[in-house]
Amino acid sequence: MKRASVSDVQSFIDERPFGHFQRLIFFMCFVIVLLDGFDTAAIGFIAPSLLGEWHLARPDLAPVLSAALFGLAFGALVSGPLSDRVGRRSLMIGSVFLFGVACVASAFSDNIGQLTALRFMTGIGLGGAMANAVTMMDEFCPTRRRATVTSLMCCGFPLGAALGGLLAAWLVPHAGWRSVLMLGGVTPILHGALLVVKMPESVRFMVANGKPVARIRAVLSRISADAIGVRGFAMTESAPATGHNGIGLVLSRSYIVGSVMLWIAAFMGLLIIYALFNWMPILLRDAGLSLKSATLISALFPLGGVGAVLCGALMDRFNANLVIATCYALAAVSLFCIGATAAHVLLLVPSVLVSGVLMNTAQASMNALAAAFYPTEGRGTGVAWMLGMARFGGIAGSFLVAELMRSHFTLVGFFATIAVAGALACIALLIKQVAPPQVFSAAPEGIRSLSH
């Protein structure tokens, strides 16, 4: 059979339906993000139990609540450049096993120091897994559906966090807080085994790095048998060429303004989210709710992340920067309303849910925004570094609430303070919109063929 000469790999994906093989990749990446959300939020839901068992003061929880976030930041910042060098698949699988084993070990902690160290190790794995899952899914998506599919996948994070709250509300009274961590560790270990068997390497990464065309054809043939008749594969990027890879591209003159604005918006978003993930159950307990009610109402906040599906669809049709900026602006308004309704459960429940929809929708959609912003040579680093910088926002959120509690802020004052972060995220994306990458040079991608 005579082979066609050369096919552009993205055009090959774009011209075919989102089929069974891509849905399998979506499922595997979605589960990674789901487990990331579960394990990240688990510590907040077991925090009230730690206070009693280990006789801690509330501010004593700040280090353990933020330990995983330090690990997440470190894991994302390191894994991004590595994935642009060695590939998405190996970093993803290793990261999943790491956070699973560390989470299981944390269930056997005897004191706050041990738990803090193991949560840091858990975070390193979480940071690498999440960043590579986003990049992998983006690179297997048709361009016309990229934001929708990536945002849908990222809904796994808030859903996982909400699932953590619902399961913790049942598990902690019946089996203790350690059972939550055990569940959060065993599940990713089992999923890691599936990844070893089923997860392919990114075809865009393989083309960009000159991998053997037979490997590329083998993966693409699972999308369509048409790939069997193609002699070689090329790749073109609509983004500006810079002559750099990885960190050099992310920090290049073409991309630096957009990169910094993505970091600021993601930082502010996770400041809000982790402040509420980690502290809302305690804050609502202090407002007079029972432990079970405080846990269940707090679980409504991450559940709101399912709105990212609609946001992704809007991003595929309209200006993505402006869509997410609008979500952040409305989230800032709704967050302020939570403090004013805390004394009235019937008003508090919808307030928490609406703010969760807006806030988690905006934050989950940031992953698709970053993945679309960078070309293949720097996408792994760009997405991972945005996520890494965002985790520092989560760290800041944990310590910010501790300081506000020391200063005896009221609930109204607390939510008014963190609402400012939502406004700053909105402003950052508006700046990114008016300062897009500038094309200083342009060069076509090399052709990857049988000769490689």
Stockholm file with secondary structure:
# STOCKHOLM 1.0

chainA/1-452         MKRASVSDVQSFIDERPFGHFQRLIFFMCFVIVLLDGFDTAAIGFIAPSLLGEWHLARPDLAPVLSAALFGLAFGALVSGPLSDRVGRRSLMIGSVFLFGVACVASAFSDNIGQLTALRFMTGIGLGGAMANAVTMMDEFCPTRRRATVTSLMCCGFPLGAALGGLLAAWLVPHAGWRSVLMLGGVTPILHGALLVVKMPESVRFMVANGKPVARIRAVLSRISADAIGVRGFAMTESAPATGHNGIGLVLSRSYIVGSVMLWIAAFMGLLIIYALFNWMPILLRDAGLSLKSATLISALFPLGGVGAVLCGALMDRFNANLVIATCYALAAVSLFCIGATAAHVLLLVPSVLVSGVLMNTAQASMNALAAAFYPTEGRGTGVAWMLGMARFGGIAGSFLVAELMRSHFTLVGFFATIAVAGALACIALLIKQVAPPQVFSAAPEGIRSLSH
#=GR chainA/1-452 SS CCCEEEEEHHHHHHTSCCCHHHHHHHHHHHHHHHHHHHHHHHHHHHHHHHHHHTTCCGGGGHHHHHHHHHHHHHHHHHHHHHHHHHCHHHHHHHHHHHHHHHHHHHTTCCSHHHHHHHHHHHHHHHHHHHHHHHHHHHHTSCGGGHHHHHHHHHTHHHHHHHHHHHHHHHHHHHHCTHHHHHHHHHHHHHHHHHHHHHCCCCHHHHHHTTCCHHHHHHHHTTTCGGGGGEEEEECCCSSCBCSCCHHHHHTSTTTHHHHHHHHHHHHHHHHHHHHHHHHHHHHHHHTTCCHHHHHHHHHHHHHGGGGHHHHHHHHHHSCHHHHHHHHHHHHHHHHHHHHHHTTCHHHHHHHHHHHHHHHHHHHHHHHHHHHHHSCHHHHHHHHHHHHHHHHHHHHHHHHHHHHHHHTTCCHHHHHHHHHHHHHHHHHHHHHHHHSCCCCSBCCCCCEEETTC
#=GC SS_cons         CCCEEEEEHHHHHHTSCCCHHHHHHHHHHHHHHHHHHHHHHHHHHHHHHHHHHTTCCGGGGHHHHHHHHHHHHHHHHHHHHHHHHHCHHHHHHHHHHHHHHHHHHHTTCCSHHHHHHHHHHHHHHHHHHHHHHHHHHHHTSCGGGHHHHHHHHHTHHHHHHHHHHHHHHHHHHHHCTHHHHHHHHHHHHHHHHHHHHHCCCCHHHHHHTTCCHHHHHHHHTTTCGGGGGEEEEECCCSSCBCSCCHHHHHTSTTTHHHHHHHHHHHHHHHHHHHHHHHHHHHHHHHTTCCHHHHHHHHHHHHHGGGGHHHHHHHHHHSCHHHHHHHHHHHHHHHHHHHHHHTTCHHHHHHHHHHHHHHHHHHHHHHHHHHHHHSCHHHHHHHHHHHHHHHHHHHHHHHHHHHHHHHTTCCHHHHHHHHHHHHHHHHHHHHHHHHSCCCCSBCCCCCEEETTC
//
